[in-house]
């Protein structure tokens, strides 16, 4: 069995709202061309899953409409054929979108009658196996959708979830806000409402890096009630990080146990119903791809440049918000050292946000050195000795209170985007907390004109590509 979901870019959803919800009581229509992400085995459902990712909105102009009312719309198929032609040329799927002015989130009998004809036309034009999405937008902004698999009536499947990531992360699914939830989260609902608890319980959230910051993020997610958590790390516990790695014990260091398993067991021991999937691998390894693509949100807690560059592309290709973070402590050599800087950074990546390369957070040279170290360790050591690659310096300073506060900053940014507790303008794409000065800053960086990741939208929502994420080894 295969399940399905859709991710709509925030600007695409805004364009659809403007075109469909005109306040005139009539139905209107549009198309969305979608990229795809094929997940062979969802790590939680253990079923195949296909994500559709919005890439382009094409309104159906009023001169194409043959008849429209509060409960029906018909239009010329000329525009539909053009949309099918464009989709076939770029390996995309067409979504047909219309509004229900009366607010009904279910598909009508008229929809059930008309849509099989469109699916048949799509199959005739683009070939057997062609899918078509059908979406409804209600007057109060609620979304519902389904995927047509075959032209015959009834051969469709519901969309498990429709996500709209951006300054706010909206999620739409059947029965939202109706789940009773565990008693452990009742006080949380008193602050933020029961809908947030329901949303969190359904989210699939990845944590890349399970060290001092990542282990804190993972524990916070579990205690918030996130239902599905994926952990990625290829390192083991050692004595130098026992005081910062949440959930770790001396025995874990003695046995050199993988961090992902230590953190996963600590979460399971809470008894909060969180389903944890640990993957002991570097995030760029192919074995991570299914779990990573299945996530709705990813937290980047890794300290390597190549891993950050990988997540940097993931956010744009797959429309998965990546909340990346880092801690920089600039300390002198004395005892006690002179503290010149103590900065915590939280950056949210995705369409219309500046990427990590353009913000100067990651170094391409350092990333190439790390890739060489993984693939060709002997060559790396020779090049390092010859000063051709950077690396091998002293460990960076770290203090548990600051790594934990940084985790709280990042997780609170997720809550803001889901619930909006800071208000409509409260989401911050790039925050630097100057711990030593007691102040927050929001440095602005514009995309470099030639940046292939964040300066142009050709790859936004592209989904699966060969090579993966357009990365050439």
C-alpha positions as CSV (number, residue, x, y, z in Angstrom):
1,X,0.0,0.0,0.0
2,X,1.2,3.5,-0.8
3,X,0.1,6.7,1.1
4,X,0.3,10.2,-0.2
5,X,0.8,13.8,1.0
6,X,1.3,17.3,-0.4
7,X,3.6,20.2,0.4
8,X,2.5,23.6,-0.9
9,X,5.0,26.4,-0.8
10,X,3.7,29.4,1.2
11,X,3.8,31.8,-1.8
12,X,1.9,29.2,-3.9
13,X,-0.8,28.8,-1.3
14,X,-1.1,32.6,-1.1
15,X,-1.5,32.8,-4.9
16,X,-4.2,30.1,-4.8
17,X,-6.1,31.9,-2.1
18,X,-6.0,35.2,-4.0
19,X,-7.3,33.5,-7.2
20,X,-9.9,31.1,-5.6
21,X,-11.3,33.0,-2.6
22,X,-12.6,36.2,-4.2
23,X,-15.6,36.6,-2.0
24,X,-18.1,36.4,-4.8
25,X,-19.7,33.1,-3.8
26,X,-18.5,31.3,-6.9
27,X,-16.2,28.4,-7.5
28,X,-12.9,29.1,-9.3
29,X,-10.1,26.7,-10.4
30,X,-6.3,26.5,-10.9
31,X,-3.6,24.0,-11.5
32,X,-0.4,23.2,-9.5
33,X,2.5,21.5,-11.1
34,X,4.2,19.2,-8.6
35,X,7.6,17.5,-8.2
36,X,7.8,14.2,-6.4
37,X,9.5,12.4,-3.6
38,X,9.2,8.7,-3.6
39,X,9.8,7.0,-0.2
40,X,10.1,3.3,-0.6
41,X,9.5,2.5,3.0
42,X,8.3,5.1,5.5
43,X,10.3,4.3,8.7
44,X,7.2,4.6,10.9
45,X,4.3,3.2,8.8
46,X,6.6,0.8,7.0
47,X,4.7,1.5,3.8
48,X,5.6,3.3,0.6
49,X,4.8,7.0,0.6
50,X,4.8,9.6,-2.1
51,X,5.1,13.3,-1.4
52,X,4.0,15.8,-4.0
53,X,5.8,19.2,-3.9
54,X,4.4,22.4,-5.4
55,X,6.6,24.0,-8.1
56,X,4.2,26.2,-10.1
57,X,0.7,27.6,-9.9
58,X,-1.3,28.1,-13.1
59,X,-4.7,29.9,-12.6
60,X,-7.6,29.0,-14.8
61,X,-8.5,32.4,-16.3
62,X,-12.1,33.5,-16.2
63,X,-12.3,33.4,-20.0
64,X,-11.7,29.7,-19.8
65,X,-14.7,29.1,-17.4
66,X,-17.9,27.8,-19.1
67,X,-20.1,27.8,-16.0
68,X,-19.6,28.6,-12.3
69,X,-21.8,28.8,-9.3
70,X,-21.5,28.3,-5.5
71,X,-21.5,24.5,-6.0
72,X,-20.0,23.8,-9.4
73,X,-17.5,25.0,-12.0
74,X,-16.8,23.8,-15.6
75,X,-14.1,25.1,-17.9
76,X,-12.4,24.4,-21.2
77,X,-10.0,21.6,-21.1
78,X,-7.5,23.5,-23.3
79,X,-5.7,24.9,-20.2
80,X,-5.7,21.4,-18.7
81,X,-4.0,19.9,-21.8
82,X,-1.4,22.7,-21.6
83,X,-0.7,21.9,-18.0
84,X,-0.4,18.2,-18.8
85,X,2.1,19.0,-21.6
86,X,4.2,21.1,-19.2
87,X,4.1,18.4,-16.5
88,X,5.1,15.7,-18.9
89,X,8.1,17.7,-20.2
90,X,9.4,18.1,-16.6
91,X,8.4,14.8,-15.0
92,X,5.7,16.5,-12.8
93,X,2.2,15.7,-11.6
94,X,-0.8,18.0,-12.2
95,X,-3.0,19.0,-9.3
96,X,-6.5,20.4,-10.1
97,X,-7.6,22.9,-7.5
98,X,-11.0,24.5,-6.8
99,X,-12.7,26.2,-4.0
100,X,-15.9,25.4,-2.1
101,X,-17.5,28.7,-1.1
102,X,-19.9,27.1,1.2
103,X,-17.1,25.6,3.3
104,X,-17.6,21.9,2.6
105,X,-14.2,20.1,3.0
106,X,-15.5,16.9,1.4
107,X,-15.6,16.3,-2.3
108,X,-19.0,16.7,-3.8
109,X,-21.0,14.4,-6.0
110,X,-20.3,16.7,-8.9
111,X,-16.5,16.4,-8.2
112,X,-16.9,12.6,-8.2
113,X,-18.6,12.7,-11.5
114,X,-16.4,15.2,-13.3
115,X,-12.9,14.3,-12.1
116,X,-12.6,10.8,-13.7
117,X,-13.0,12.4,-17.1
118,X,-10.0,14.6,-16.3
119,X,-8.0,11.7,-15.1
120,X,-8.8,9.8,-18.3
121,X,-7.7,12.8,-20.3
122,X,-4.4,12.9,-18.3
123,X,-3.8,9.2,-19.0
124,X,-4.5,9.6,-22.7
125,X,-2.2,12.6,-22.9
126,X,0.7,11.5,-20.6
127,X,0.5,7.7,-20.6
128,X,-0.5,4.9,-18.3
129,X,0.3,5.3,-14.6
130,X,-0.3,9.1,-14.8
131,X,-1.6,10.4,-11.5
132,X,-3.7,13.5,-10.9
133,X,-4.2,15.3,-7.6
134,X,-7.5,17.0,-6.7
135,X,-7.5,19.7,-4.1
136,X,-10.3,21.7,-2.3
137,X,-9.9,25.1,-0.6
138,X,-12.7,26.2,1.7
139,X,-13.8,29.7,2.4
140,X,-12.2,29.6,5.8
141,X,-8.8,28.4,4.4
142,X,-9.0,24.7,5.0
143,X,-7.5,22.3,2.6
144,X,-8.4,18.7,1.6
145,X,-7.1,16.5,-1.2
146,X,-6.9,13.2,-2.9
147,X,-4.9,11.4,-5.5
148,X,-6.5,9.8,-8.5
149,X,-4.7,6.6,-9.5
150,X,-6.9,5.3,-12.3
151,X,-9.6,6.9,-14.4
152,X,-12.4,4.6,-13.2
153,X,-14.6,5.9,-10.4
154,X,-13.4,5.3,-6.9
155,X,-9.8,4.7,-7.8
156,X,-8.4,7.4,-5.6
157,X,-6.6,7.7,-2.2
158,X,-6.7,10.6,0.3
159,X,-3.8,12.9,1.0
160,X,-2.6,12.0,4.5
161,X,-1.5,15.5,5.1
162,X,-1.2,18.9,3.3
163,X,1.6,21.0,4.6
164,X,2.2,24.7,4.0
165,X,5.7,25.6,5.3
166,X,6.9,29.2,5.6
167,X,6.9,31.9,8.2
168,X,4.0,29.8,9.6
169,X,3.9,26.0,9.2
170,X,0.3,25.1,8.6
171,X,-0.8,21.4,8.5
172,X,-4.1,20.1,7.2
173,X,-5.4,16.6,7.8
174,X,-8.8,14.9,8.6
175,X,-10.0,15.4,12.2
176,X,-7.4,18.0,13.1
177,X,-7.8,19.1,16.7
178,X,-10.2,16.3,17.7
179,X,-7.7,13.9,19.2
180,X,-8.0,13.6,23.0
181,X,-4.2,13.4,23.6
182,X,-2.3,12.1,26.5
183,X,-2.9,13.5,30.0
184,X,0.8,14.4,30.1
185,X,0.2,17.2,27.6
186,X,-2.9,18.7,29.1
187,X,-1.1,21.7,30.7
188,X,0.6,22.3,27.4
189,X,-2.8,22.5,25.7
190,X,-3.8,25.1,28.4
191,X,-1.1,27.4,27.0
192,X,-1.2,26.7,23.3
193,X,-4.4,24.8,22.6
194,X,-5.3,21.2,21.8
195,X,-4.7,21.6,18.0
196,X,-1.0,22.1,18.6
197,X,-0.8,18.9,20.6
198,X,-2.6,17.1,17.8
199,X,-0.3,18.6,15.2
200,X,2.8,17.6,17.1
201,X,1.6,14.0,17.6
202,X,1.3,13.6,13.8
203,X,4.6,15.3,12.8
204,X,7.6,13.4,11.6
205,X,10.7,15.3,12.8
206,X,14.3,14.6,12.1
207,X,17.3,15.4,14.3
208,X,20.6,15.4,12.5
209,X,23.5,15.1,15.0
210,X,22.9,13.7,18.5
211,X,25.6,15.5,20.4
212,X,25.1,18.1,23.1
213,X,22.7,20.2,21.0
214,X,21.0,17.4,19.1
215,X,20.4,15.2,22.1
216,X,18.7,18.2,23.9
217,X,16.6,18.9,20.8
218,X,15.5,15.3,20.7
219,X,14.5,15.2,24.4
220,X,12.5,18.5,24.0
221,X,10.7,17.2,21.0
222,X,9.7,14.0,22.9
223,X,8.5,16.0,25.9
224,X,6.5,18.3,23.7
225,X,4.7,15.2,22.3
226,X,6.1,15.0,18.8
227,X,4.8,11.6,17.7
228,X,7.6,10.5,15.3
229,X,11.3,11.3,15.7
230,X,14.2,10.2,13.4
231,X,17.7,10.4,14.8
232,X,20.8,10.5,12.5
233,X,24.4,10.3,13.8
234,X,27.4,8.1,13.1
235,X,29.4,8.9,16.3
236,X,29.7,7.1,19.6
237,X,29.5,8.4,23.2
238,X,32.9,9.2,24.8
239,X,33.8,10.6,28.2
240,X,34.4,14.1,26.9
241,X,30.7,14.6,26.0
242,X,29.0,12.8,28.9
243,X,28.2,16.0,30.7
244,X,26.5,17.5,27.6
245,X,24.8,14.5,25.9
246,X,21.3,14.2,27.4
247,X,20.4,10.7,28.2
248,X,24.0,9.3,28.3
249,X,25.7,7.5,31.2
250,X,29.2,6.3,32.0
251,X,28.5,2.8,30.8
252,X,27.6,4.2,27.3
253,X,31.0,5.8,27.1
254,X,32.8,2.7,28.3
255,X,31.0,0.6,25.7
256,X,31.4,3.3,23.0
257,X,27.7,3.0,22.2
258,X,26.3,4.9,19.2
259,X,24.7,8.2,20.2
260,X,21.6,7.6,18.2
261,X,20.8,4.4,20.2
262,X,21.5,6.1,23.6
263,X,19.2,9.0,22.8
264,X,16.5,6.7,21.3
265,X,16.5,4.5,24.4
266,X,16.2,7.6,26.7
267,X,13.2,8.8,24.8
268,X,11.5,5.4,24.8
269,X,12.0,5.2,28.6
270,X,9.9,8.4,29.0
271,X,6.8,6.4,28.1
272,X,5.2,9.3,26.1
273,X,4.4,7.2,23.1
274,X,7.1,8.7,20.8
275,X,8.2,6.4,18.0
276,X,11.9,6.8,17.5
277,X,13.9,5.7,14.5
278,X,17.7,5.8,15.0
279,X,20.0,5.7,11.9
280,X,23.7,5.2,12.7
281,X,25.1,6.9,9.6
282,X,26.4,10.2,8.2
283,X,23.4,12.1,6.9
284,X,24.5,12.0,3.3
285,X,24.6,8.2,3.2
286,X,21.9,6.7,1.0
287,X,20.5,4.6,3.9
288,X,19.3,7.9,5.5
289,X,17.2,9.1,2.5
290,X,13.9,7.4,3.1
291,X,13.7,8.5,6.8
292,X,14.9,12.0,5.9
293,X,12.5,12.6,3.0
294,X,9.6,11.3,5.2
295,X,10.2,14.1,7.7
296,X,8.0,17.2,7.9
297,X,10.7,19.2,9.8
298,X,14.4,18.6,10.2
299,X,16.7,20.0,12.9
300,X,20.3,20.4,11.8
301,X,22.5,19.9,14.9
302,X,25.6,18.7,13.1
303,X,29.0,20.5,13.3
304,X,30.4,19.4,10.0
305,X,30.3,21.6,6.9
306,X,29.5,18.9,4.4
307,X,26.5,17.7,6.5
308,X,25.2,21.3,6.7
309,X,25.6,21.7,2.9
310,X,23.6,18.5,2.4
311,X,20.7,19.8,4.6
312,X,21.0,23.2,3.0
313,X,20.0,21.6,-0.4
314,X,17.4,19.3,1.2
315,X,15.3,22.2,2.5
316,X,14.9,23.7,-1.0
317,X,14.6,20.5,-3.1
318,X,12.1,18.8,-0.8
319,X,10.4,21.9,0.8
320,X,11.3,20.5,4.2
321,X,12.0,23.3,6.7
322,X,15.5,22.8,8.1
323,X,16.1,24.5,11.4
324,X,19.9,24.7,11.6
325,X,21.8,25.7,14.7
326,X,25.4,26.2,15.9
327,X,27.3,27.5,18.9
328,X,30.5,29.4,18.7
329,X,32.6,30.2,21.7
330,X,35.6,32.4,21.1
331,X,37.9,31.9,24.1
332,X,41.5,32.9,24.7
333,X,44.4,30.7,25.9
334,X,44.7,31.9,29.5
335,X,43.3,30.3,32.6
336,X,40.6,31.4,33.0
337,X,40.4,32.2,29.2
338,X,39.4,35.6,28.1
339,X,35.9,35.2,26.6
340,X,35.7,37.2,23.4
341,X,32.4,35.9,22.1
342,X,29.7,33.3,22.9
343,X,27.2,33.1,20.1
344,X,24.2,30.8,19.5
345,X,22.7,30.8,16.0
346,X,19.4,29.4,14.7
347,X,18.7,29.6,11.0
348,X,15.6,28.4,9.2
349,X,16.1,27.2,5.6
350,X,13.6,27.0,2.8
351,X,12.3,28.8,-0.2
352,X,12.6,32.6,0.0
353,X,15.1,32.3,2.8
354,X,18.9,32.9,2.4
355,X,20.8,29.6,2.4
356,X,23.8,28.8,4.7
357,X,26.4,29.3,1.9
358,X,25.1,32.8,1.2
359,X,25.0,33.6,4.9
360,X,28.7,32.5,5.3
361,X,27.8,29.8,7.8
362,X,29.5,27.0,5.9
363,X,32.7,26.7,4.0
364,X,32.9,24.9,0.7
365,X,36.6,24.2,1.2
366,X,36.0,22.7,4.7
367,X,33.2,20.6,3.3
368,X,35.4,19.2,0.6
369,X,38.0,18.3,3.2
370,X,35.4,16.5,5.3
371,X,34.2,14.6,2.2
372,X,37.8,13.6,1.4
373,X,38.3,12.4,5.0
374,X,35.3,10.1,4.8
375,X,36.0,8.7,1.3
376,X,39.8,8.7,1.2
377,X,41.2,9.0,4.8
378,X,44.8,8.3,3.8
379,X,44.8,11.0,1.1
380,X,43.1,13.4,3.5
381,X,45.9,12.9,6.1
382,X,48.6,13.5,3.5
383,X,46.8,16.7,2.2
384,X,46.3,17.9,5.8
385,X,50.0,17.5,6.5
386,X,50.7,19.4,3.3
387,X,48.3,22.1,4.4
388,X,46.0,21.6,1.4
389,X,43.0,20.8,3.7
390,X,41.8,22.3,7.0
391,X,41.2,20.2,10.0
392,X,42.7,18.3,12.9
393,X,42.7,21.2,15.4
394,X,41.8,21.3,19.0
395,X,38.2,20.5,20.0
396,X,35.9,23.5,20.1
397,X,34.8,24.8,23.5
398,X,31.3,23.7,24.6
399,X,29.2,24.3,27.7
400,X,26.0,22.3,28.4
401,X,23.8,25.3,29.6
402,X,24.4,27.1,26.3
403,X,24.0,24.0,24.0
404,X,20.7,23.3,25.8
405,X,19.5,26.9,25.6
406,X,20.4,26.8,21.9
407,X,18.2,23.7,21.5
408,X,15.4,25.6,23.3
409,X,15.7,28.5,20.9
410,X,15.4,26.2,17.9
411,X,12.5,24.2,19.2
412,X,10.7,27.4,20.2
413,X,11.1,28.6,16.6
414,X,9.3,25.5,15.5
415,X,6.5,26.1,18.0
416,X,6.2,29.7,16.8
417,X,5.7,28.6,13.2
418,X,3.1,26.0,14.2
419,X,1.2,28.0,16.7
420,X,2.2,31.7,16.4
421,X,2.6,32.5,20.0
422,X,4.9,35.5,19.2
423,X,2.3,37.0,16.8
424,X,2.0,37.2,13.1
425,X,5.5,38.6,12.6
426,X,7.2,36.6,15.3
427,X,9.0,34.0,13.1
428,X,12.7,34.7,12.7
429,X,14.7,33.1,9.9
430,X,18.1,33.9,11.3
431,X,18.7,34.7,15.0
432,X,22.0,35.1,16.7
433,X,22.0,35.2,20.5
434,X,25.0,36.9,22.0
435,X,25.0,35.0,25.3
436,X,27.9,37.1,26.6
437,X,26.1,40.3,25.9
438,X,22.6,39.2,26.8
439,X,21.1,40.3,23.5
440,X,19.6,38.8,20.3
441,X,20.5,40.0,16.8
442,X,19.0,39.3,13.4
443,X,21.7,39.8,10.8
444,X,20.5,40.2,7.2
445,X,22.1,38.4,4.3
446,X,20.8,38.5,0.7
447,X,21.3,35.5,-1.7
448,X,24.3,35.7,-4.0
449,X,22.9,36.3,-7.5
450,X,24.5,33.1,-8.9
451,X,23.5,30.9,-5.9
452,X,21.9,27.7,-7.4
453,X,20.2,26.9,-4.1
454,X,18.4,30.1,-2.8
455,X,18.7,32.7,-5.6
456,X,16.4,31.0,-8.1
457,X,13.5,28.6,-7.7
458,X,14.3,26.1,-10.4
459,X,15.2,23.5,-7.8
460,X,12.5,24.4,-5.2
461,X,10.2,21.5,-4.8
462,X,12.1,19.5,-7.5
463,X,12.2,16.4,-5.1
464,X,13.9,13.3,-6.4
465,X,16.7,14.0,-8.9
466,X,19.7,12.1,-10.2
467,X,22.2,12.8,-8.7
468,X,20.4,13.2,-5.4
469,X,19.9,16.9,-4.5
470,X,21.9,17.7,-7.6
471,X,25.1,16.9,-5.7
472,X,27.9,15.6,-7.9
473,X,30.3,13.4,-5.9
